[in-house]
């Protein structure tokens, strides 16, 4: 029923159609915003209008579950959060439990990567 000829025919079809599976249409890759935690403590990072809006409504000392429910991500000291985004102007916010939140708007195009460090002064610095 399933012999060597059928197997070879299916393998040949797979090889010939591989470019269509690999996105051979020339589409540009997604834009990426990276935030590195340059503080000695974990920070909460919010990327995108919805997440930043929900972050503003969080209590002064939110739990990890509340941060995640708002669309945030906990980033430990020295780690980097890379988030794929749609090209445009994207709001980004970050904060630790001790200081005020830092925020910015990032204008990014298709296929671009923009990298920022969240510093001890609770500000973003491009790197």
C-alpha positions in Angstrom: 0.0 0.0 0.0 2.6 2.6 1.0 5.7 1.6 -1.0 9.0 3.1 -1.8 7.7 4.9 -5.0 4.9 6.7 -3.1 7.4 7.7 -0.4 9.8 9.1 -3.1 7.0 10.9 -4.8 5.9 12.5 -1.6 9.5 13.4 -0.6 10.0 15.1 -4.1 6.8 17.1 -3.7 7.9 18.2 -0.2 11.3 19.3 -1.5 9.9 21.2 -4.5 7.3 23.0 -2.3 9.7 23.9 0.5 10.1 27.6 -0.5 6.3 28.2 -0.1 6.5 26.8 3.5 9.6 29.0 4.2 7.8 32.3 3.5 9.4 32.6 0.1 7.1 35.5 -0.8 9.6 38.1 0.4 7.6 39.3 3.4 9.6 41.5 5.7 10.2 40.2 9.2 8.5 41.6 12.3 9.8 44.7 14.1 11.3 44.0 17.5 11.6 46.1 20.6 14.1 44.9 23.2 14.3 46.1 26.8 17.3 45.2 29.0 17.1 45.4 32.7 20.2 47.4 33.9 18.9 47.5 37.5 19.9 45.2 40.3 16.2 44.2 41.0 13.5 42.8 38.7 11.4 45.2 36.7 7.9 44.9 35.1 7.9 45.8 31.4 4.8 46.7 29.4 4.9 47.0 25.6 1.9 48.2 23.5 -0.9 50.6 24.1 -3.2 48.1 25.8 -0.5 46.9 28.2 0.6 50.4 29.1 -3.0 51.5 29.7 -3.7 48.5 32.0 -0.4 49.1 33.8 -1.5 52.6 34.7 -4.5 51.1 36.6 -2.4 48.7 38.7 -2.1 49.2 42.5 1.1 50.6 43.9 2.6 47.2 44.7 1.1 44.8 42.2 1.6 41.0 42.4 3.2 39.1 39.6 -0.2 37.8 38.6 -1.6 41.3 38.4 1.3 42.4 36.2 0.9 39.5 33.9 -2.9 40.0 33.7 -2.2 43.6 32.6 0.1 42.4 29.8 3.4 43.0 31.6 6.4 40.7 31.9 8.8 40.5 34.8 12.4 40.9 33.6 15.2 40.0 36.1 18.4 41.9 36.5 20.6 41.8 33.5 18.0 40.0 31.3 16.5 41.2 28.0 12.9 41.1 26.9 12.5 41.0 23.1 8.9 41.7 21.9 7.7 41.4 18.3 5.5 44.4 17.4 3.6 45.8 14.4 5.5 48.7 12.8 4.3 52.1 14.1 4.6 54.1 17.3 4.6 51.8 20.3 4.3 52.9 23.9 6.7 51.1 26.3 6.7 51.4 30.2 8.8 49.8 32.9 9.0 50.0 36.7 10.5 48.4 39.7 8.8 48.2 43.1 10.8 51.1 44.5 10.6 53.9 41.9 8.4 55.7 39.5 7.6 54.1 36.1 9.6 55.1 33.1 7.9 55.4 29.8 8.5 56.2 26.2 7.1 55.9 22.7 9.1 54.0 20.1 8.6 54.6 16.4 9.7 51.5 14.5 9.5 50.2 11.0 9.0 46.8 9.5 12.0 44.5 10.1 13.7 47.0 12.5 15.0 46.1 15.9 15.3 48.8 18.6 17.1 48.1 21.9 16.8 50.0 25.1 18.2 49.6 28.6 16.1 50.5 31.7 18.6 52.2 34.0 18.8 52.8 37.7 17.4 56.3 37.1 14.2 54.6 35.9 14.8 55.9 32.3 15.2 54.2 29.0 18.5 54.6 27.1 19.1 53.3 23.6 22.0 50.9 23.1 
